[in-house]
Amino acid sequence: MKRLLVLTTFIFALVFTTTASAQKFSGLDKSPLDMASYPSDYKVSEKVVRISYGRPQLKGRSLSELAPVGQVWRTGANEAPEITFYKDVKFGGKDIKAGTYALLTIPGEKEWTVILHSQLNQWGAYFYEDTFDVARVTAAASKDDNALEEFSITFKEVDGGAHMVMGWDTTRVAVPLMW
């Protein structure tokens, strides 16, 4: 009898514990995480750079309202993007050691300041401190006829390296990378 009571108690506890710890999963993120790399093939040993970033959407809003001119911006959505260089590079003409950095920007009308920052795992740019800047480079902002609803980053191959191209709405900003 005692054995039956212990077995019944064990089964009862198992059933209710399993039910109580069931997981709930959230829906799709409104600004999904994306990744871009150069080269874009899957040979990890040949990668020069890879960036993970959130992709906000305009949804009827203006670029200047989401990434205000003259203010430090997280360069995407949610956490500040993390850019990993797998070898030493010249980023916008500045020598950068291989490693992982946060990528922040300061949008401007004609040019953007692009910042590599040593503080990783930042939510947005709310706690940004320029004392942790590794490099700041200036990149020209241009306009394109094709508007992008989602913020996007890609790499374009050029002689001797690549350009990291950021685009949103009709704005395009390219930072040269050489190695």
Secondary structure by P-SEA (a helix, b strand, c coil): caaaaaaaaaaaaaaaaaaaabbbbbccccbbbbbbbcccccccccccbbbbbbbbbcccccccccccccccccccccccbbbbbccccccccccccbbbbbbbbbccccbbbbbbccccccccccccccccccbbbbbbbbcccccccccbbbbbbcccbbbbccccccbbbbbbbcc
